[in-house]
Amino acid sequence: MTDVASKGPQPGDDRPVLTDRQGHPIYDNQNQRTVGARGPATLENYHFLEKVSHFDRERIPERVVHARGAVAFGHFEAYGAWGDEPIARYTRAKLFQDRGGRTEVAVRFSTVIGGRDSSECARDPRGFAVKFYTEDGNWDLVGNNLAVFFIRDAVKFPDVIHALKPDPVTFRQEPNRIFDFMSQTPECMHMLVNLFSPRGIPADYRHMQGFGVNTYKWVNAEGESHLVKYHWMPKAGVRSMTEDDAARIQATELGHATKDLYDSIERGDSPEWELLVQIMSDDDHPELDFDPLDDTKVWPENEFPAKPVGRMVLDRNVSDFFADNEQIAFGTGVLVDGLDFSDDKMLVGRTFSYSDTQRYRVGPNYLQLPVNRPKEGVDVRTNQRDGQMAYRNGASGDNPHVNYEPSIVDGVREAQYPTHDEQGPVIEGRLTRKRIPRANDYTQAGQRYLLLEPWERDDLVHNFVTLLAQCDRPVQERMVWHFLLVEDDLGLRVGEGLGIRPADVAPLRPLASQDLTDEDRKRLEHLG
Ligand code: HEM
């Protein structure tokens, strides 16, 4: 063992030499420079000041949501067709075309509400974000493990997250704040029935599904578009935990899911998922009792079957947490040719939010970092330049003087549209602030409840009652009122746990913010 107090290399020690960031060798890393052995220190202590001032800046802001996560790398392999129906019929995106065609990927799984060091056993949605490094540049599919979301309009995202995050005074997650918000937001019932069932605590990251949640579009070579939803299915199957399982694990380990993913990849047991898509014609589907652009809804699989389009294998761990995990940046705006946005009001809001937060969190040149930039061989010629930490002012063409466009002298030109014309829909309407029609907040939540196995329903009711018991009476009553509209059995059982009968909540009127269906009204009459 090396004696740290002694100066210089020991005989036979051929390890590389410690340096500062200028490449200067460090001769003494144990003592700062002082006047005499007992001080005082002097200000020209370059090594000491560099070392400590860099340490002082080690943290960047953690993600405002999804702060804790685990990253792994691997590849996506396309199937190219369903039987003899080529995927090209629906999308021209190159990564899906060739059977066996491979695209490198980076995946970040995460919890949502807790901070960077919080427990991975929390009842919380899990993020499932995939970056595809394609030959046409990057595509990010930024999803969650649950198929639906709390809200359907991005303007409410800061509110739902504030309600779920710790109280601004006590800094404790408070059930009363959470259910106060949820009780006034009926669209979140479908998400709550998922989140408070065992699916709300996945056993780990390898055994969970992923969903794009929002509605996207696929566009083919003729410029025809279809609406699509994405699903990831784990080959290892889906496993979840109860509160008791979670309490046992987090008593000794806060990062069990990160450890499980890392260890399994280290031992060569590479986790695998299949990617499936549901496809719908690109219109508003008046025949459905929900809007296809509403992310609080699933598309019934008997009408819109989930078709497999490829598989993903994760077989490489990160080499540096900060570079590969903390600085990786996903966003819903990151699409390639053949993939497009829909008018889903959450999706448009998300598309602004991700790159906005990343310019703040990582810095304006976050797309120059190795983990975020397109793969080698993809040209990046933006004419954008400078800013903090710029090191790839990849101007333009071959003439470094021309960093603008258009130019008669040199520089870069615009690309040609892949199809002759832009063939998007013609949209006309009054500027307005309106709920989308067919809100239908309870039907699918009730269907989900009825699909749960008896033990899962018991767990769901138990979880609701445990947290609602800590809430104020008006919040409890309004939640029981919603649950009775979701499904009688759910409302009766949660009500029973809280000592609230249907007759107690019958006088409550519908919220001003909600549209009830005929079925909802019938249920309300029945309450009275
Ligand atoms: C992360 C905003 C809805 C999935 C984030 C971040 C923000 C954000 C600001 C932090 C990003 C970063 O610091 O790099 C929003 C807004 C939403 C919304 C404004 C609604 C309007 C959703 C939905 C999903 C989702 C519906 C799931 C489909 C994720 C994931 C991450 C994330 C997976 C973590 C990405 C990573 O691992 O780095 N979101 N989000 N978000 N969001 Fe959302």
Boltz pocket constraint, residues with backbone or C-beta under 6 A from the ligand:
constraints:
  - pocket:
      binder: B
      contacts: [[A, 62], [A, 63], [A, 64], [A, 65], [A, 66], [A, 69], [A, 108], [A, 109], [A, 110], [A, 126], [A, 127], [A, 128], [A, 129], [A, 142], [A, 143], [A, 144], [A, 149], [A, 153], [A, 154], [A, 155], [A, 157], [A, 211], [A, 212], [A, 213], [A, 214], [A, 295], [A, 325], [A, 328], [A, 329], [A, 330], [A, 345], [A, 346], [A, 347], [A, 349], [A, 350], [A, 353], [A, 354], [A, 357], [A, 358], [A, 361]]
      max_distance: 6.0
